Each structure stands twice: as structure tokens, then as C-alpha cells.
Amino acid sequence: MNIAEHWLTPDWPAPANIHAATTLRTGGVSEPPYSSLNPALHVGDLDSAVMENRRIIKNMLSLPAEPFWLNQIHSSIAVDAAITDYLPSADASYTSKPGIVCAVMTADCLPLLLCAADGARIAAIHAGWRGLLAGIIRHTVKALAKTNLLVWLGPAIGPASFEVGSEVREAFLAKSNGFANAFSRQDNGKWLADIYLLARHELTALGISQIYGGDFCTLTDQARFYSFRRDPKTGRMVSLIWRD
């Protein structure tokens, strides 16, 4: 993993025409509790600060266009960023056109960046446990219509920090017993869930083996990442992918 001052660059063997990054919480203008590079308009931060942060992100990453923002709703909806109106209610976007920046915002949920091995198609997915259960990964992979895909799992809440109720585990097991090893029981009757392993199981079931990343914890790494569970009033990171 290559770390620039205010963003992460995925460590994956993507084609040369593929570019991707996840912003950190540093390098922006937002005041606490949103300090400092918050690009989210929906969390209560000043609009002026958010728009300046978006300008900073676009400049520091040399983005070819304004990111294609989504109104994320924990759904299974994936939209084509080339033909969809601005700010659709969805949790993934994809494109085959160069110069379009697919983007998802997170602060504990899992961002996934996908690209075809031939560099022809890309996608960005926002996956909380509800979206994973609903099939957001499967719907997006189907929309890409490519069999040879690379996937990078960006910063999300880690397996030692993500506590869920038994109803969450039961819902996943009702979908597939293969999810069982992503949960470990706690003394308080709840479960720790490994959101990275949940995603890996789904991806593997779809025939995808080139999976990278997945070794972060947004909740414990306060210096670099926003975390909604740690700080209910907070900003968001943005994970972006685009192609030449």
C-alpha cells in the first residue's frame, strides 16, 4: 500500500490506465468534529468547507472530472455513471468511459474499487452490512459484465471492532452458511463481524480471486480515518476510481 500525505493508493496490479485512491481525514479545511478533509454534504458540516474540500481533493489527485457522487442508501442499486443523473440514490456506480470518476463515501462501511483486467470497465461500491446482505456486490459485478476483475477493499471497520447482534449473523447465514466464519461470538451475547471476510466470501462465490487490501480499521485508526461508530458526528473518506 502506497500512502501519500492525504490519501491511500491501492496496492494492486491494475492496468496502467486505471487510477484509484481513498482520501484520509487530513489535509482539508473543515473544523472539528469534521476535521479536516470531509467531502460529505449530508453530515452537518458547513457547505462552504465541504465544497472547498472537494476542490482540494480534485486538485491533489488530478481528477479528470468532478466525482460522480451518490446518495447512498444501503441498497443493492448500481448505476451507470455515464448515463445517470447527478446524485442518484444508489450504492455503486460503474462505467466503461474514460474520464468519469466513480466515487463512494464511507466512515466504517466498506468501499470496494473494481476494475477489469483489461482496463475497460471500473466500479466503486459502498458496502455496509445491509448492502452486502442485499447483494450490492453481486449486482455491480453483473453490471460490469466482465469475468476477469480485480478488487481492492478499502478502509472499513476492522474485525476486532465491528460488533453486531445475532440477527445480523442469522440473516447472513440464511443467505449462505459460508458466511459463518466471518462471525465470532462475544461474552455479551453479541458477535464480532469481519466485513472484509463477508465481502471476500461474496466475491469468491462470484468467481473473483484477485482481491487486495482489507487490512485497515477505521474505528481504531483515528489519526487517518473517520469512524461513525467511534464519532457519530463526523466526516467521510471518499474512495475514487477512474480510467484513461
C-alpha positions in Angstrom: 0.0 0.0 0.0 1.4 3.3 -1.0 0.5 6.2 1.3 0.6 9.8 0.1 0.2 12.6 2.6 -3.5 12.8 2.5 -4.7 9.7 0.6 -4.1 6.0 0.1 -3.2 4.4 -3.3 -4.3 0.8 -3.7 -1.5 -1.7 -3.9 -2.9 -3.9 -6.7 -1.8 -4.9 -10.2 -4.3 -2.8 -12.0 -3.7 -1.9 -15.7 -1.8 1.3 -16.3 -4.8 3.2 -17.4 -6.6 2.7 -14.1 -6.2 5.3 -11.3 -7.6 5.0 -7.8 -7.4 6.5 -4.3 -9.0 6.8 -0.9 -8.7 10.1 0.9 -7.7 10.3 4.5 -9.2 12.7 7.0 -6.3 15.1 6.8 -5.4 18.0 4.5 -8.7 19.9 4.4 -10.4 22.9 5.9 -13.3 21.5 8.0 -13.3 22.3 11.7 -13.9 19.7 14.5 -15.7 17.3 14.7 -15.3 17.1 10.9 -11.6 17.8 10.8 -10.4 18.1 8.2 -10.9 16.7 4.6 -14.6 15.9 4.8 -16.3 15.8 1.3 -19.7 14.9 2.6 -22.6 17.4 2.4 -25.0 15.3 4.4 -23.3 15.1 7.8 -23.9 18.6 9.1 -20.6 20.2 8.1 -20.5 23.7 6.6 -21.3 23.6 2.9 -18.5 26.0 2.1 -16.0 23.8 3.9 -17.2 20.7 2.1 -17.0 22.3 -1.3 -13.5 23.6 -0.6 -12.5 20.1 0.5 -13.9 18.7 -2.8 -11.9 21.2 -4.7 -8.8 20.2 -2.7 -9.4 16.5 -3.5 -9.9 17.1 -7.2 -6.7 19.1 -7.4 -4.5 16.9 -5.2 -5.5 13.8 -7.1 -5.6 15.5 -10.5 -9.0 14.1 -11.2 -10.2 14.4 -14.8 -13.7 15.5 -13.6 -15.9 16.1 -10.6 -16.5 12.8 -8.9 -19.8 11.1 -9.6 -21.4 11.4 -6.2 -24.2 9.1 -4.9 -27.0 9.5 -2.4 -26.0 6.3 -0.6 -28.9 4.3 0.9 -27.5 0.9 1.9 -29.2 -0.7 -1.1 -28.3 -3.2 -3.9 -28.6 -0.5 -6.6 -25.7 0.1 -9.0 -25.9 2.8 -11.7 -24.1 3.6 -14.9 -22.2 6.8 -14.2 -22.2 7.7 -17.8 -25.9 7.9 -18.3 -27.4 8.6 -14.8 -28.5 11.9 -13.5 -26.4 13.6 -10.8 -26.8 12.3 -7.2 -28.9 9.1 -7.8 -30.0 7.1 -4.8 -27.6 4.1 -5.2 -24.7 2.4 -3.6 -22.4 1.7 -6.5 -21.5 3.2 -9.8 -19.7 1.8 -12.8 -18.6 3.0 -16.3 -16.7 2.0 -19.4 -16.0 5.5 -20.4 -12.7 7.3 -19.7 -12.6 10.5 -17.6 -15.5 9.6 -15.3 -14.7 9.3 -11.6 -16.7 6.7 -9.7 -16.8 7.5 -6.0 -18.3 6.3 -2.7 -18.1 7.8 0.7 -17.5 5.8 3.9 -16.8 6.1 7.6 -16.8 2.4 8.7 -18.7 0.8 5.8 -16.6 -1.0 3.2 -15.5 0.7 0.0 -14.7 -1.6 -2.9 -12.9 -0.4 -6.0 -13.2 -2.7 -9.1 -11.6 -2.8 -12.5 -11.5 -5.2 -15.4 -8.1 -6.8 -16.0 -8.1 -5.3 -19.5 -8.8 -1.8 -18.1 -12.1 -1.4 -19.9 -14.5 -1.1 -17.1 -14.4 0.2 -13.5 -16.7 0.5 -10.5 -16.9 1.8 -6.9 -19.1 0.1 -4.3 -20.3 1.3 -0.9 -21.0 -1.8 1.2 -22.3 -1.7 4.8 -23.6 -5.0 6.1 -27.1 -4.1 4.8 -25.8 -3.6 1.3 -23.7 -6.7 1.5 -26.8 -8.7 2.5 -28.9 -7.1 -0.2 -26.4 -8.1 -2.9 -24.7 -4.8 -3.8 -21.5 -6.7 -4.8 -23.3 -9.2 -7.0 -25.4 -6.5 -8.7 -22.4 -4.4 -9.5 -20.3 -7.3 -10.8 -23.2 -8.4 -13.0 -23.5 -4.8 -14.4 -19.8 -4.8 -15.2 -20.3 -7.8 -17.5 -16.6 -8.8 -17.1 -15.3 -12.1 -15.9 -11.7 -11.1 -15.1 -11.9 -8.5 -12.4 -9.6 -7.0 -9.8 -11.0 -5.8 -6.5 -9.4 -3.6 -3.8 -11.0 -3.5 -0.3 -10.5 0.0 1.2 -10.6 1.2 4.8 -13.5 -0.1 6.8 -14.2 -1.1 10.4 -11.9 -3.9 11.4 -12.9 -7.5 12.5 -12.0 -6.8 16.1 -14.2 -3.7 16.3 -17.4 -4.4 14.4 -19.9 -5.7 16.9 -23.4 -6.8 15.6 -26.4 -8.5 17.0 -27.3 -12.1 16.4 -30.0 -11.1 13.9 -27.3 -9.8 11.6 -25.4 -13.1 11.7 -28.6 -15.1 11.3 -29.6 -13.0 8.2 -26.2 -13.8 6.5 -26.4 -17.5 7.4 -29.8 -17.6 5.9 -28.2 -16.5 2.7 -25.2 -18.8 2.9 -23.6 -21.0 5.6 -20.3 -19.8 4.0 -20.6 -16.6 5.9 -20.3 -18.4 9.3 -16.5 -18.0 9.7 -16.9 -14.2 9.4 -18.5 -14.1 12.9 -17.1 -14.7 16.3 -19.2 -14.8 19.4 -18.7 -12.4 22.3 -19.3 -12.9 26.0 -22.1 -10.3 25.9 -24.1 -12.5 23.5 -23.3 -10.3 20.5 -20.9 -11.1 17.6 -17.9 -9.6 16.0 -18.3 -9.4 12.2 -15.4 -9.3 9.7 -16.8 -7.1 7.0 -13.8 -7.8 4.8 -14.4 -11.6 5.0 -18.1 -11.1 4.3 -17.1 -9.3 1.1 -14.4 -11.8 0.2 -16.9 -14.7 0.5 -19.3 -12.9 -1.8 -16.6 -12.1 -4.3 -15.2 -15.6 -4.3 -18.6 -17.0 -4.8 -18.8 -14.8 -7.9 -15.6 -16.3 -9.3 -13.4 -13.4 -8.4 -10.0 -14.3 -6.9 -7.9 -11.2 -7.4 -8.8 -9.5 -4.2 -6.5 -7.0 -2.5 -6.5 -4.7 0.6 -8.7 -5.3 3.5 -6.2 -4.7 6.3 -7.5 -1.5 7.9 -9.6 -0.5 10.8 -11.4 2.9 10.6 -12.5 2.8 14.2 -9.1 2.3 15.8 -7.0 4.4 13.4 -8.4 7.9 14.4 -5.4 9.8 13.0 -6.2 8.7 9.4 -9.8 7.7 9.3 -13.3 8.9 10.1 -15.5 6.4 12.0 -19.2 6.8 12.5 -19.2 4.2 15.3 -16.4 6.0 17.2 -17.7 9.5 16.5 -21.4 9.7 15.4 -20.9 13.3 14.3 -18.0 13.0 11.8 -17.0 13.3 8.2 -16.4 10.8 5.5 -13.5 9.4 3.4 -14.1 9.1 -0.3 -12.8 6.2 -2.5 -12.4 7.0 -6.2 -11.6 5.2 -9.3 -11.2 6.4 -12.9 -9.7 5.3 -16.2 -7.8 6.9 -19.1 
